[in-house]
Amino acid sequence: MYDFKFADIGEGIHEGQILKWNFKEGDQVKEGDTLCVVETDKVNAEIPSPASGKIVKLGAKVGDTIYVGETLALIDDGTSIKPVQKQEDIKNVAEEAGAGVVGEIEVSSDVIASSTEYEKEAPAQQRKVLASPVARKMAADRNIDLAKIKGTGEHGRVMKEDIERYFTEKKEEPAKVLSEPIAMPPVSKEGTRRVPISKLRKTIAKNMVISKQLIPHTTVMDEFNVTELVQFRSAQKGLAEANGIKLTYMAFFIKAITVTLKEFPIFNASFDHETDEIIFKDYMNIGVAVDTPDGLIVPNIKNTDQKSIFEIAKELETLAKQAYERTIQLNQLQQGTFSITNYGVFDATYGTPIIKHPEVAILGIGKIMKKPVVQENQIVIGDIAPISLSIDHRIIDGGDAGRFMKRFKELITQPMLLLLN
């Protein structure tokens, strides 16, 4: 019997919501088949089956929240050591297995001492509460004192159901978060409506607070005359389309930023405020903010210093599509070194973008618009791009930002220079 658990996939992800099951109890499944889709606060993950066999039990229903270490499915793969007969036994086995990722069912009558991994310090005279790892994790996440909960497991061990029952009795059960847009609730007597936010929106809110609390932002702004860029892109669009590539301005901006970062490596770094160390990155992974129905997602293109403008454009289109459809993979969101946000697509000009922690800078691009400009003492019409650069003022000064913008401006206003890098 294979006890397949929801895995700890890193990045602080310790729970998810079941969006879809592709199999039901009693179905035969093959190793590698997608069992279900789980929404986390970062990605919608397709979970493959680790073994072939018959599905004995599904650990959660569509819409349920599942925690790391909890059983996703019991799969009879023909190697059952001790078959589980009762539904209650299956539930207890899943909890007692703790935070392991994958394992076979092994039932023991021994009472194991409770884990202290998530336990806060307590006076020595206090009783040590027995609790399953899953229950302990849930209690820690929700700031609940386990000593206040009566356990129904063996020897009074607190189980997952005990935590949930506590919330029900105290009317503290968190509002259920749905991945799909939900209907507006009726107006209350006070004339208000309360709607729970999505997991992604929770993550965005948390990250924005962290960024603004830790990073002293300052923003440098300028207007770039990108007339040559507009003309150059128009001349190359046909060639790009012939190769199945949608050539956007963003590909040029990413290339120009990459070249600039090579010359100003402090902008491709992060700052560890606990150790007062600057962490320089030898790789360049440029993140691009993508607006999705659920909120902002920032996937990044890896190693942009090793890619051409066409290669960047092609990957950018793929990542944007995956982000919008929430099929983006976790590794595509990790290890970004510098980010770009394009509010010009919403007909906006200037903005003060918020740095994506722990990065130290972010570039904002406004809409490209035609404006009168002076060239050689003559007023002409040019294509103007408003640019904003927010920096972490702890390690980057205004002079650094000015020099960075000057070099970036040189590259983006003379796109032929990008072909030499």
Disulfide bonds with the S-S distance in Angstrom:
none
